[in-house]
Amino acid sequence: MLVWLLTLLVGCSQPGMVTPVREHQATPVELAEQALSQAAGSITPERQLLQLTAAELFYRAGKPQQALNTLQIIDSSGLPDDRYGDFILLFAELTLANEAFFETRDLLTNSRMTAIIYRLPLEQQTRWLQMRGDLFSLLGEDENSIRAYATLANLVDDKNTRQEVHEKLWQVLTHLSGPHLSSLLELETDTTLLGWYNLVNVLRNSQGDVNQQLSQLEQWRTRWPTHPAVVDPPASLLALQQIANSLPESIAVLLPFEGSLAQAGKAIRSGFLAAWYEAYGYAAKAPVIRFYDTAGATDIATLYQQATTEGAQLVIGPVQRETVEQLIQLTELPVPVIALNYLENPALPIPDNFYQFGLSVSDEARQIADRAWVEGQRTALTVTPNSGWGDRALTAFRERWLEHGGTLVEAPAYGTAQSDFAPLLRPTLHITQSEERKTRLQRLLGKSLNFTPRRRQDLDMVFMVAYPDQARQIKPTLDFLFASDLQIYSTSQLYTGVQDPGRNRDLESIRFSAMPWTLPGAGHEKLQPAQDLQPIYRHLFALGIDAYHLHQGLPQMLLLPEIKLSGSTGTLQLDKRKHAIMREQPWAEFRGGRVKQAQQLKLN
């Protein structure tokens, strides 16, 4: 197409003529502008072809906005099929780069493109399927993503590329909720997809135990000998045997069992032991566990040394941030450590063999900012408590929101004992200003006025950090102050797994980052905290479950850093740069007083 355009715009030398030396060769931008100029005097379909070529030239010249502006003026109905494919794919690539995810979805599900795609060149087919797989995964449309990746794998000739596609497909499969997977197993008619669904189902039933997974995998291969996952298995499945040969046989767990953090330490221990007993009951095999009380330890390094001397091949803990920072002062850690907290100072040097894992409200706040941005929100009101965890959540949200380019309106932080939120929210929503305008008008006119106060109109959403009792006051107050139309996003502290439809009607439509264990079908239903465990400690019980499973999960993450593992506290992935195991949580919302899973967006 570029050769055709050069011929059209510049012309060709005539036979027998001496071609003069050109003093200037037109740049792609100049050629694009010439194409647009010529398009203005052309008729369909030449006009659209010239405009599309101009957009492509702008794109190649590193001018994506000019390319996008050009695509937006094209009447694509006049394009032939092959160039229509180029139009859709370039348009989708540019809107995706602008984070216009739902506009991209409209382009990639366009009815004409869907009808003609398999008549187009293979390169266009693979680009289309790759983009659909990635986008549907991000938007939480797992079934559509799986179908796109499975079809793409069948079109790819290169074995390594096909295996990479299978790994992406596998990551989507492993994050299907239990009910969704059951439905797909029952209704699927495509043999290849049914094989994938059976594979993820049998491995899920192994409760994350690597040795059991290997056994189940071998049985599945016997039943599906020609399946693509047998011919070109995902890398994470290939790694199972290597991981099984390197698992620790003895684990030391450093937790506080006395003092102010005793209840937290005991809740983590309960979750850890629940997972250990579950694994032992399933496989009749589990590592030896020794617990060490950090409450009375004056030197965490001495306790670490004691644990390693007594045979620990992995140390999990401590929890207290100050003891975590003491531990990383050691020049060497011969036995790996998974600390159950995050370092507050990211500038501290982190030794090899040290990894951080915990319940970070900052991570949740960043994920909320990412989701709200994807959903088109641009101006956020923040309502957060005057506390350490509230400050951390607000700081993380603010940084990520401003990084996206959003606008922030911060309400004053509320006290942890506050029950009346109207005095705090009324001025921030400009209700007070609205009422003052009414008073001035009445004084000026000398008569009473029928008047309905109005809140400020520049807000799109609310970022709220609150426990359930506080949230049940904040949401009705926002409704009363004419802000019921604002979507509220919140953190997992909003819900601790107890359905209470009567009281939770005051939380209607709030969307929040949830712990998987609290959602039916999203976590391990057999590993649940006791009903009488205080709500503040229920998430720590889930942390204990994941801490146990990380003795197998960490080796997988170290071998395959891109792998994501399902846990009770979220989907876990290693950030090698930070030496941290990060959590991505599912989404839920209140409907009719009950918690329902919301559309899942995968933002990392």
PAPA-335555 format. One record per residue (C-alpha): y, z, x; residue in three letters; residue number from 1. Coordinates in nm, 2 decimals. Layout:
PAPA-335555
        y        z        x     r     k
        Y        Z        X   Ala   NUM
...
END
This chain:
PAPA-335555
        y        z        x     r     k
     0.00     0.00     0.00   Met     1
     0.24     0.08     0.29   Leu     2
     0.17    -0.26     0.45   Val     3
     0.24    -0.43     0.11   Trp     4
     0.57    -0.24     0.08   Leu     5
     0.68    -0.34     0.43   Leu     6
     0.60    -0.70     0.36   Thr     7
     0.79    -0.68     0.03   Leu     8
     1.10    -0.50     0.17   Leu     9
     1.13    -0.65     0.52   Val    10
     0.97    -0.99     0.49   Gly    11
     0.74    -1.18     0.73   Cys    12
     0.83    -1.40     1.02   Ser    13
     0.80    -1.78     0.96   Gln    14
     0.56    -1.99     1.17   Pro    15
     0.73    -2.13     1.48   Gly    16
     1.02    -1.89     1.47   Met    17
     1.09    -1.64     1.75   Val    18
     1.08    -1.29     1.61   Thr    19
     1.39    -1.11     1.72   Pro    20
     1.37    -0.76     1.88   Val    21
     1.43    -0.51     1.61   Arg    22
     1.70    -0.25     1.70   Glu    23
     1.59    -0.02     1.42   His    24
     1.25     0.04     1.25   Gln    25
     1.29     0.18     0.90   Ala    26
     1.17     0.54     0.86   Thr    27
     0.94     0.65     0.58   Pro    28
     1.24     0.81     0.40   Val    29
     1.44     0.48     0.43   Glu    30
     1.14     0.28     0.30   Leu    31
     1.10     0.52     0.01   Ala    32
     1.47     0.48    -0.08   Glu    33
     1.44     0.11    -0.06   Gln    34
     1.13     0.12    -0.28   Ala    35
     1.32     0.32    -0.54   Leu    36
     1.62     0.09    -0.52   Ser    37
     1.39    -0.21    -0.58   Gln    38
     1.21    -0.02    -0.86   Ala    39
     1.54     0.01    -1.05   Ala    40
     1.55    -0.37    -1.10   Gly    41
     1.18    -0.42    -1.16   Ser    42
     0.97    -0.41    -1.48   Ile    43
     0.63    -0.25    -1.56   Thr    44
     0.40    -0.22    -1.38   Pro    45
     0.58    -0.31    -1.06   Glu    46
     0.84    -0.04    -1.12   Arg    47
     0.58     0.24    -1.15   Gln    48
     0.40     0.11    -0.84   Leu    49
     0.71     0.11    -0.63   Leu    50
     0.81     0.46    -0.75   Gln    51
     0.46     0.59    -0.67   Leu    52
     0.47     0.44    -0.32   Thr    53
     0.82     0.59    -0.27   Ala    54
     0.67     0.94    -0.37   Ala    55
     0.39     0.89    -0.12   Glu    56
     0.63     0.79     0.16   Leu    57
     0.85     1.10     0.09   Phe    58
     0.54     1.32     0.11   Tyr    59
     0.43     1.16     0.44   Arg    60
     0.78     1.22     0.57   Ala    61
     0.76     1.59     0.50   Gly    62
     0.99     1.57     0.19   Lys    63
     0.77     1.73    -0.08   Pro    64
     1.05     1.81    -0.32   Gln    65
     1.18     1.45    -0.31   Gln    66
     0.82     1.33    -0.36   Ala    67
     0.78     1.57    -0.66   Leu    68
     1.12     1.46    -0.81   Asn    69
     1.00     1.09    -0.78   Thr    70
     0.67     1.16    -0.95   Leu    71
     0.84     1.33    -1.24   Gln    72
     1.03     1.01    -1.34   Ile    73
     0.72     0.78    -1.33   Ile    74
     0.58     0.65    -1.66   Asp    75
     0.22     0.69    -1.55   Ser    76
     0.08     0.50    -1.84   Ser    77
     0.17     0.17    -1.67   Gly    78
    -0.03     0.25    -1.36   Leu    79
    -0.37     0.09    -1.30   Pro    80
    -0.66     0.33    -1.27   Asp    81
    -0.69     0.35    -0.89   Asp    82
    -0.32     0.42    -0.85   Arg    83
    -0.32     0.65    -1.15   Tyr    84
    -0.58     0.86    -0.95   Gly    85
    -0.34     0.86    -0.65   Asp    86
    -0.06     0.97    -0.89   Phe    87
    -0.25     1.26    -1.04   Ile    88
    -0.39     1.39    -0.71   Leu    89
    -0.06     1.39    -0.53   Leu    90
     0.12     1.54    -0.83   Phe    91
    -0.14     1.82    -0.85   Ala    92
    -0.12     1.89    -0.48   Glu    93
     0.26     1.93    -0.49   Leu    94
     0.26     2.15    -0.80   Thr    95
    -0.01     2.36    -0.65   Leu    96
     0.20     2.40    -0.34   Ala    97
     0.49     2.52    -0.56   Asn    98
     0.25     2.78    -0.72   Glu    99
     0.29     2.60    -1.06   Ala   100
    -0.07     2.67    -1.13   Phe   101
    -0.09     2.60    -1.50   Phe   102
     0.10     2.27    -1.46   Glu   103
    -0.16     2.18    -1.19   Thr   104
    -0.43     2.27    -1.44   Arg   105
    -0.28     2.03    -1.69   Asp   106
    -0.29     1.75    -1.44   Leu   107
    -0.64     1.81    -1.32   Leu   108
    -0.78     1.83    -1.68   Thr   109
    -0.58     1.53    -1.79   Asn   110
    -0.80     1.33    -2.04   Ser   111
    -0.74     0.99    -1.88   Arg   112
    -0.82     1.12    -1.53   Met   113
    -1.13     1.29    -1.66   Thr   114
    -1.25     0.97    -1.82   Ala   115
    -1.20     0.74    -1.51   Ile   116
    -1.27     0.98    -1.22   Ile   117
    -1.62     0.86    -1.15   Tyr   118
    -1.51     0.50    -1.14   Arg   119
    -1.26     0.58    -0.86   Leu   120
    -1.33     0.58    -0.49   Pro   121
    -1.54     0.86    -0.35   Leu   122
    -1.25     1.01    -0.16   Glu   123
    -1.06     1.06    -0.48   Gln   124
    -1.36     1.21    -0.66   Gln   125
    -1.41     1.47    -0.39   Thr   126
    -1.04     1.56    -0.37   Arg   127
    -1.03     1.60    -0.75   Trp   128
    -1.34     1.82    -0.76   Leu   129
    -1.23     2.03    -0.46   Gln   130
    -0.90     2.10    -0.62   Met   131
    -1.06     2.18    -0.96   Arg   132
    -1.31     2.42    -0.80   Gly   133
    -1.04     2.60    -0.61   Asp   134
    -0.79     2.61    -0.90   Leu   135
    -1.04     2.72    -1.16   Phe   136
    -1.16     2.99    -0.93   Ser   137
    -0.81     3.12    -0.88   Leu   138
    -0.74     3.12    -1.26   Leu   139
    -1.07     3.30    -1.33   Gly   140
    -1.23     3.01    -1.51   Glu   141
    -1.55     3.07    -1.33   Asp   142
    -1.78     2.84    -1.52   Glu   143
    -1.55     2.54    -1.47   Asn   144
    -1.52     2.63    -1.10   Ser   145
    -1.89     2.65    -1.06   Ile   146
    -1.95     2.31    -1.23   Arg   147
    -1.68     2.15    -1.01   Ala   148
    -1.83     2.29    -0.69   Tyr   149
    -2.19     2.20    -0.79   Ala   150
    -2.09     1.84    -0.86   Thr   151
    -1.89     1.82    -0.54   Leu   152
    -2.18     1.94    -0.33   Ala   153
    -2.39     1.65    -0.47   Asn   154
    -2.13     1.40    -0.36   Leu   155
    -2.09     1.53     0.00   Val   156
    -2.30     1.36     0.27   Asp   157
    -2.22     1.59     0.56   Asp   158
    -2.46     1.89     0.57   Lys   159
    -2.21     2.14     0.71   Asn   160
    -1.95     2.04     0.45   Thr   161
    -2.21     2.07     0.17   Arg   162
    -2.30     2.42     0.30   Gln   163
    -1.93     2.52     0.29   Glu   164
    -1.90     2.40    -0.07   Val   165
    -2.22     2.60    -0.15   His   166
    -2.06     2.91     0.00   Glu   167
    -1.75     2.87    -0.22   Lys   168
    -1.98     2.82    -0.52   Leu   169
    -2.18     3.13    -0.43   Trp   170
    -1.87     3.35    -0.40   Gln   171
    -1.77     3.25    -0.76   Val   172
    -2.12     3.31    -0.88   Leu   173
    -2.14     3.66    -0.73   Thr   174
    -1.83     3.77    -0.92   His   175
    -1.95     3.67    -1.27   Leu   176
    -1.96     3.97    -1.50   Ser   177
    -2.29     4.08    -1.63   Gly   178
    -2.24     3.97    -1.99   Pro   179
    -2.10     3.63    -1.88   His   180
    -2.40     3.57    -1.64   Leu   181
    -2.64     3.66    -1.92   Ser   182
    -2.48     3.41    -2.15   Ser   183
    -2.49     3.14    -1.89   Leu   184
    -2.86     3.20    -1.82   Leu   185
    -2.93     3.17    -2.19   Glu   186
    -2.73     2.86    -2.27   Leu   187
    -2.73     2.65    -1.96   Glu   188
    -2.92     2.32    -1.98   Thr   189
    -2.84     2.18    -1.63   Asp   190
    -3.13     2.25    -1.40   Thr   191
    -2.93     2.28    -1.09   Thr   192
    -2.68     2.53    -1.24   Leu   193
    -2.96     2.72    -1.40   Leu   194
    -3.12     2.76    -1.06   Gly   195
    -2.79     2.90    -0.92   Trp   196
    -2.76     3.14    -1.21   Tyr   197
    -3.12     3.27    -1.17   Asn   198
    -3.06     3.32    -0.79   Leu   199
    -2.75     3.53    -0.84   Val   200
    -2.92     3.73    -1.11   Asn   201
    -3.23     3.82    -0.91   Val   202
    -3.02     3.92    -0.61   Leu   203
    -2.79     4.13    -0.83   Arg   204
    -3.09     4.32    -0.96   Asn   205
    -3.16     4.42    -0.60   Ser   206
    -2.86     4.66    -0.63   Gln   207
    -2.72     4.53    -0.30   Gly   208
    -3.01     4.64    -0.09   Asp   209
    -3.06     4.38     0.19   Val   210
    -3.44     4.42     0.22   Asn   211
    -3.49     4.39    -0.15   Gln   212
    -3.26     4.09    -0.16   Gln   213
    -3.48     3.92     0.11   Leu   214
    -3.79     3.99    -0.10   Ser   215
    -3.63     3.86    -0.42   Gln   216
    -3.49     3.55    -0.24   Leu   217
    -3.83     3.45    -0.11   Glu   218
    -3.98     3.48    -0.46   Gln   219
    -3.69     3.27    -0.60   Trp   220
    -3.75     3.00    -0.33   Arg   221
    -4.11     2.97    -0.44   Thr   222
    -4.00     2.90    -0.80   Arg   223
    -3.72     2.66    -0.70   Trp   224
    -3.85     2.48    -0.39   Pro   225
    -3.62     2.17    -0.42   Thr   226
    -3.30     2.34    -0.53   His   227
    -2.98     2.27    -0.33   Pro   228
    -2.96     2.64    -0.24   Ala   229
    -3.30     2.61    -0.07   Val   230
    -3.20     2.28     0.11   Val   231
    -2.85     2.39     0.21   Asp   232
    -2.82     2.77     0.14   Pro   233
    -2.49     2.94     0.15   Pro   234
    -2.41     3.10     0.49   Ala   235
    -2.42     3.45     0.34   Ser   236
    -2.78     3.41     0.23   Leu   237
    -2.88     3.27     0.57   Leu   238
    -2.74     3.59     0.73   Ala   239
    -2.95     3.83     0.53   Leu   240
    -3.24     3.85     0.78   Gln   241
    -3.01     3.90     1.07   Gln   242
    -2.83     4.18     0.88   Ile   243
    -3.15     4.35     0.78   Ala   244
    -3.25     4.38     1.15   Asn   245
    -2.93     4.57     1.24   Ser   246
    -2.88     4.83     0.96   Leu   247
    -2.82     5.19     1.07   Pro   248
    -3.10     5.44     1.01   Glu   249
    -2.88     5.75     1.04   Ser   250
    -2.54     5.80     0.89   Ile   251
    -2.29     6.09     0.94   Ala   252
    -2.04     6.15     0.66   Val   253
    -1.72     6.35     0.74   Leu   254
    -1.56     6.50     0.43   Leu   255
    -1.36     6.81     0.34   Pro   256
    -1.56     7.07     0.13   Phe   257
    -1.31     7.35     0.14   Glu   258
    -0.94     7.39     0.09   Gly   259
    -0.70     7.17    -0.11   Ser   260
    -0.91     6.85    -0.07   Leu   261
    -1.25     7.02    -0.15   Ala   262
    -1.28     6.87    -0.50   Gln   263
    -1.19     6.52    -0.37   Ala   264
    -1.45     6.56    -0.09   Gly   265
    -1.72     6.68    -0.33   Lys   266
    -1.65     6.39    -0.57   Ala   267
    -1.69     6.13    -0.29   Ile   268
    -2.01     6.31    -0.18   Arg   269
    -2.15     6.30    -0.54   Ser   270
    -2.09     5.92    -0.56   Gly   271
    -2.24     5.87    -0.21   Phe   272
    -2.56     6.06    -0.29   Leu   273
    -2.59     5.89    -0.63   Ala   274
    -2.60     5.55    -0.46   Ala   275
    -2.84     5.69    -0.19   Trp   276
    -3.09     5.82    -0.45   Tyr   277
    -3.06     5.49    -0.65   Glu   278
    -3.14     5.29    -0.33   Ala   279
    -3.43     5.52    -0.23   Tyr   280
    -3.58     5.51    -0.58   Gly   281
    -3.57     5.13    -0.58   Tyr   282
    -3.70     5.06    -0.23   Ala   283
    -3.86     5.40    -0.12   Ala   284
    -3.65     5.36     0.19   Lys   285
    -3.29     5.47     0.28   Ala   286
    -3.10     5.59     0.59   Pro   287
    -3.09     5.96     0.69   Val   288
    -2.77     6.12     0.57   Ile   289
    -2.59     6.42     0.74   Arg   290
    -2.27     6.56     0.59   Phe   291
    -2.01     6.74     0.81   Tyr   292
    -1.73     6.95     0.67   Asp   293
    -1.39     6.85     0.81   Thr   294
    -1.20     7.13     0.64   Ala   295
    -1.28     7.38     0.91   Gly   296
    -1.28     7.14     1.21   Ala   297
    -0.99     7.19     1.45   Thr   298
    -1.07     6.88     1.65   Asp   299
    -1.20     6.57     1.46   Ile   300
    -1.30     6.41     1.80   Ala   301
    -1.54     6.71     1.86   Thr   302
    -1.70     6.66     1.51   Leu   303
    -1.74     6.29     1.58   Tyr   304
    -1.91     6.37     1.91   Gln   305
    -2.14     6.62     1.74   Gln   306
    -2.24     6.36     1.48   Ala   307
    -2.32     6.09     1.74   Thr   308
    -2.51     6.34     1.95   Thr   309
    -2.72     6.42     1.65   Glu   310
    -2.82     6.06     1.61   Gly   311
    -2.56     5.90     1.38   Ala   312
    -2.55     5.52     1.41   Gln   313
    -2.26     5.50     1.17   Leu   314
    -1.98     5.75     1.08   Val   315
    -1.82     5.74     0.74   Ile   316
    -1.50     5.94     0.70   Gly   317
    -1.28     6.13     0.75   Pro   318
    -1.05     6.13     0.44   Val   319
    -0.74     6.31     0.55   Gln   320
    -0.48     6.07     0.69   Arg   321
    -0.39     6.30     0.98   Glu   322
    -0.75     6.33     1.10   Thr   323
    -0.79     5.96     1.07   Val   324
    -0.50     5.91     1.30   Glu   325
    -0.64     6.17     1.54   Gln   326
    -0.97     5.98     1.55   Leu   327
    -0.82     5.66     1.66   Ile   328
    -0.66     5.83     1.96   Gln   329
    -1.00     5.82     2.12   Leu   330
    -1.02     5.54     2.38   Thr   331
    -1.37     5.45     2.28   Glu   332
    -1.58     5.48     1.97   Leu   333
    -1.94     5.41     2.07   Pro   334
    -2.06     5.45     1.71   Val   335
    -1.87     5.25     1.44   Pro   336
    -1.64     5.45     1.20   Val   337
    -1.55     5.36     0.84   Ile   338
    -1.26     5.59     0.77   Ala   339
    -1.20     5.67     0.40   Leu   340
    -0.82     5.63     0.42   Asn   341
    -0.57     5.38     0.55   Tyr   342
    -0.34     5.44     0.85   Leu   343
     0.02     5.50     0.74   Glu   344
     0.16     5.35     1.06   Asn   345
     0.04     4.99     1.09   Pro   346
     0.18     4.98     1.45   Ala   347
    -0.08     5.22     1.58   Leu   348
    -0.33     5.05     1.81   Pro   349
    -0.68     5.04     1.65   Ile   350
    -0.99     5.07     1.87   Pro   351
    -1.29     4.85     1.83   Asp   352
    -1.56     4.98     1.60   Asn   353
    -1.30     5.14     1.37   Phe   354
    -1.25     5.03     1.01   Tyr   355
    -1.04     5.16     0.72   Gln   356
    -1.14     5.17     0.36   Phe   357
    -1.00     5.36     0.06   Gly   358
    -0.82     5.36    -0.27   Leu   359
    -0.48     5.21    -0.19   Ser   360
    -0.23     5.20    -0.47   Val   361
    -0.02     4.97    -0.24   Ser   362
    -0.29     4.71    -0.25   Asp   363
    -0.30     4.72    -0.63   Glu   364
     0.08     4.69    -0.65   Ala   365
     0.07     4.38    -0.43   Arg   366
    -0.21     4.23    -0.65   Gln   367
     0.00     4.30    -0.96   Ile   368
     0.30     4.12    -0.80   Ala   369
     0.08     3.82    -0.72   Asp   370
    -0.07     3.80    -1.07   Arg   371
     0.26     3.84    -1.25   Ala   372
     0.41     3.57    -1.03   Trp   373
     0.12     3.33    -1.11   Val   374
     0.17     3.40    -1.48   Glu   375
     0.54     3.29    -1.45   Gly   376
     0.72     3.62    -1.45   Gln   377
     1.03     3.62    -1.23   Arg   378
     1.24     3.93    -1.31   Thr   379
     1.07     4.27    -1.31   Ala   380
     1.17     4.61    -1.43   Leu   381
     0.99     4.89    -1.24   Thr   382
     0.90     5.23    -1.39   Val   383
     0.74     5.46    -1.12   Thr   384
     0.70     5.83    -1.06   Pro   385
     0.89     6.04    -0.81   Asn   386
     0.59     6.11    -0.59   Ser   387
     0.43     5.99    -0.27   Gly   388
     0.19     5.75    -0.44   Trp   389
     0.46     5.63    -0.67   Gly   390
     0.69     5.56    -0.37   Asp   391
     0.41     5.37    -0.20   Arg   392
     0.33     5.16    -0.50   Ala   393
     0.70     5.07    -0.56   Leu   394
     0.76     4.98    -0.19   Thr   395
     0.45     4.75    -0.18   Ala   396
     0.55     4.59    -0.51   Phe   397
     0.91     4.54    -0.41   Arg   398
     0.82     4.38    -0.08   Glu   399
     0.56     4.14    -0.23   Arg   400
     0.79     4.06    -0.53   Trp   401
     1.09     3.98    -0.31   Leu   402
     0.86     3.78    -0.08   Glu   403
     0.77     3.56    -0.37   His   404
     1.14     3.52    -0.45   Gly   405
     1.15     3.74    -0.76   Gly   406
     1.43     3.96    -0.89   Thr   407
     1.39     4.34    -0.92   Leu   408
     1.55     4.59    -1.15   Val   409
     1.45     4.95    -1.06   Glu   410
     1.47     5.23    -1.32   Ala   411
     1.53     5.57    -1.16   Pro   412
     1.20     5.74    -1.06   Ala   413
     1.07     5.98    -1.33   Tyr   414
     0.95     6.33    -1.27   Gly   415
     0.58     6.41    -1.29   Thr   416
     0.65     6.66    -1.57   Ala   417
     0.88     6.43    -1.77   Gln   418
     0.80     6.36    -2.13   Ser   419
     1.11     6.20    -2.27   Asp   420
     1.17     5.87    -2.11   Phe   421
     1.46     5.74    -2.33   Ala   422
     1.74     5.89    -2.11   Pro   423
     1.59     5.73    -1.81   Leu   424
     1.53     5.38    -1.96   Leu   425
     1.82     5.35    -2.20   Arg   426
     2.09     5.29    -1.92   Pro   427
     1.86     5.06    -1.72   Thr   428
     1.79     4.84    -2.03   Leu   429
     2.17     4.84    -2.09   His   430
     2.12     5.00    -2.44   Ile   431
     2.40     5.24    -2.35   Thr   432
     2.64     4.96    -2.27   Gln   433
     2.55     4.79    -2.60   Ser   434
     2.63     5.11    -2.79   Glu   435
     2.95     5.15    -2.60   Glu   436
     3.06     4.80    -2.70   Arg   437
     2.99     4.89    -3.06   Lys   438
     3.21     5.21    -3.03   Thr   439
     3.50     5.01    -2.88   Arg   440
     3.48     4.74    -3.15   Leu   441
     3.48     5.01    -3.43   Gln   442
     3.78     5.18    -3.27   Arg   443
     3.96     4.84    -3.24   Leu   444
     3.88     4.73    -3.59   Leu   445
     3.92     5.07    -3.75   Gly   446
     3.60     5.05    -3.95   Lys   447
     3.22     5.10    -3.92   Ser   448
     3.00     4.81    -3.82   Leu   449
     2.64     4.72    -3.91   Asn   450
     2.50     4.72    -3.56   Phe   451
     2.16     4.68    -3.39   Thr   452
     2.17     4.76    -3.01   Pro   453
     2.05     4.49    -2.77   Arg   454
     1.88     4.54    -2.44   Arg   455
     1.95     4.33    -2.14   Arg   456
     1.80     3.98    -2.17   Gln   457
     1.73     3.90    -1.80   Asp   458
     1.39     4.08    -1.78   Leu   459
     1.05     3.92    -1.80   Asp   460
     0.81     4.20    -1.73   Met   461
     0.76     4.57    -1.65   Val   462
     0.57     4.71    -1.34   Phe   463
     0.46     5.06    -1.45   Met   464
     0.28     5.32    -1.24   Val   465
     0.16     5.61    -1.45   Ala   466
    -0.13     5.82    -1.56   Tyr   467
    -0.25     5.77    -1.92   Pro   468
    -0.05     6.06    -2.07   Asp   469
     0.27     5.94    -1.92   Gln   470
     0.20     5.58    -2.00   Ala   471
     0.15     5.68    -2.37   Arg   472
     0.51     5.80    -2.37   Gln   473
     0.66     5.51    -2.16   Ile   474
     0.52     5.22    -2.37   Lys   475
     0.64     5.35    -2.71   Pro   476
     0.98     5.42    -2.55   Thr   477
     1.01     5.07    -2.43   Leu   478
     0.91     4.94    -2.77   Asp   479
     1.18     5.16    -2.93   Phe   480
     1.44     5.03    -2.69   Leu   481
     1.37     4.67    -2.80   Phe   482
     1.15     4.58    -2.50   Ala   483
     0.83     4.54    -2.68   Ser   484
     0.82     4.17    -2.59   Asp   485
     0.80     4.24    -2.22   Leu   486
     0.45     4.22    -2.06   Gln   487
     0.37     4.55    -1.89   Ile   488
     0.15     4.55    -1.58   Tyr   489
     0.00     4.87    -1.44   Ser   490
    -0.24     5.01    -1.18   Thr   491
    -0.59     5.15    -1.22   Ser   492
    -0.46     5.51    -1.26   Gln   493
    -0.39     5.40    -1.62   Leu   494
    -0.76     5.41    -1.71   Tyr   495
    -1.05     5.63    -1.59   Thr   496
    -1.34     5.49    -1.79   Gly   497
    -1.31     5.69    -2.12   Val   498
    -1.25     5.48    -2.43   Gln   499
    -1.02     5.67    -2.66   Asp   500
    -0.91     5.42    -2.93   Pro   501
    -0.69     5.66    -3.13   Gly   502
    -0.47     5.77    -2.84   Arg   503
    -0.48     5.44    -2.65   Asn   504
    -0.32     5.25    -2.93   Arg   505
     0.01     5.35    -2.76   Asp   506
    -0.10     5.14    -2.46   Leu   507
    -0.14     4.82    -2.66   Glu   508
    -0.13     4.50    -2.46   Ser   509
    -0.07     4.67    -2.12   Ile   510
    -0.25     4.46    -1.86   Arg   511
    -0.38     4.66    -1.56   Phe   512
    -0.57     4.63    -1.24   Ser   513
    -0.90     4.81    -1.32   Ala   514
    -1.18     4.97    -1.13   Met   515
    -1.50     4.76    -1.20   Pro   516
    -1.70     5.08    -1.27   Trp   517
    -1.48     5.15    -1.57   Thr   518
    -1.55     4.81    -1.74   Leu   519
    -1.88     4.74    -1.92   Pro   520
    -2.07     4.47    -1.73   Gly   521
    -1.83     4.46    -1.43   Ala   522
    -1.99     4.75    -1.23   Gly   523
    -2.32     4.93    -1.18   His   524
    -2.39     5.08    -1.52   Glu   525
    -2.64     5.33    -1.38   Lys   526
    -2.40     5.48    -1.13   Leu   527
    -2.14     5.65    -1.34   Gln   528
    -1.95     5.98    -1.28   Pro   529
    -2.04     6.28    -1.50   Ala   530
    -1.84     6.30    -1.82   Gln   531
    -1.71     6.65    -1.73   Asp   532
    -1.56     6.53    -1.40   Leu   533
    -1.19     6.55    -1.41   Gln   534
    -1.02     6.21    -1.45   Pro   535
    -0.83     6.23    -1.12   Ile   536
    -1.17     6.25    -0.93   Tyr   537
    -1.36     5.98    -1.12   Arg   538
    -1.23     5.70    -0.91   His   539
    -1.33     5.90    -0.60   Leu   540
    -1.68     5.91    -0.72   Phe   541
    -1.68     5.53    -0.73   Ala   542
    -1.53     5.53    -0.38   Leu   543
    -1.84     5.73    -0.26   Gly   544
    -2.07     5.47    -0.41   Ile   545
    -1.90     5.19    -0.22   Asp   546
    -1.88     5.40     0.10   Ala   547
    -2.26     5.42     0.09   Tyr   548
    -2.31     5.05     0.02   His   549
    -2.08     4.96     0.31   Leu   550
    -2.35     5.07     0.56   His   551
    -2.50     4.73     0.46   Gln   552
    -2.18     4.56     0.36   Gly   553
    -1.99     4.60     0.68   Leu   554
    -2.25     4.41     0.90   Pro   555
    -2.23     4.13     0.65   Gln   556
    -1.85     4.12     0.66   Met   557
    -1.85     4.13     1.04   Leu   558
    -2.09     3.84     1.06   Leu   559
    -1.92     3.64     0.79   Leu   560
    -1.55     3.76     0.76   Pro   561
    -1.49     3.53     0.46   Glu   562
    -1.76     3.69     0.25   Ile   563
    -1.66     3.90    -0.05   Lys   564
    -1.89     4.17    -0.18   Leu   565
    -1.89     4.33    -0.53   Ser   566
    -1.83     4.70    -0.54   Gly   567
    -1.76     4.98    -0.79   Ser   568
    -1.40     5.00    -0.68   Thr   569
    -1.34     4.62    -0.65   Gly   570
    -1.44     4.31    -0.47   Thr   571
    -1.45     4.40    -0.10   Leu   572
    -1.35     4.18     0.19   Gln   573
    -1.28     4.26     0.56   Leu   574
    -0.94     4.19     0.71   Asp   575
    -1.03     4.17     1.07   Lys   576
    -0.67     4.17     1.19   Arg   577
    -0.61     4.51     1.02   Lys   578
    -0.96     4.64     1.08   His   579
    -0.95     4.72     0.70   Ala   580
    -1.18     4.66     0.41   Ile   581
    -0.95     4.54     0.13   Met   582
    -1.02     4.56    -0.24   Arg   583
    -0.95     4.30    -0.51   Glu   584
    -0.99     4.45    -0.86   Gln   585
    -1.07     4.29    -1.19   Pro   586
    -0.82     4.28    -1.47   Trp   587
    -0.83     4.45    -1.81   Ala   588
    -0.59     4.51    -2.11   Glu   589
    -0.57     4.73    -2.41   Phe   590
    -0.64     4.56    -2.74   Arg   591
    -0.67     4.76    -3.06   Gly   592
    -0.68     5.08    -2.86   Gly   593
    -0.98     4.96    -2.66   Arg   594
    -1.01     4.83    -2.31   Val   595
    -1.11     4.46    -2.28   Lys   596
    -1.16     4.25    -1.98   Gln   597
    -0.86     4.01    -1.93   Ala   598
    -0.87     3.67    -1.77   Gln   599
    -0.96     3.71    -1.41   Gln   600
    -0.73     3.55    -1.15   Leu   601
    -0.86     3.53    -0.79   Lys   602
    -0.54     3.55    -0.59   Leu   603
    -0.68     3.58    -0.23   Asn   604
END
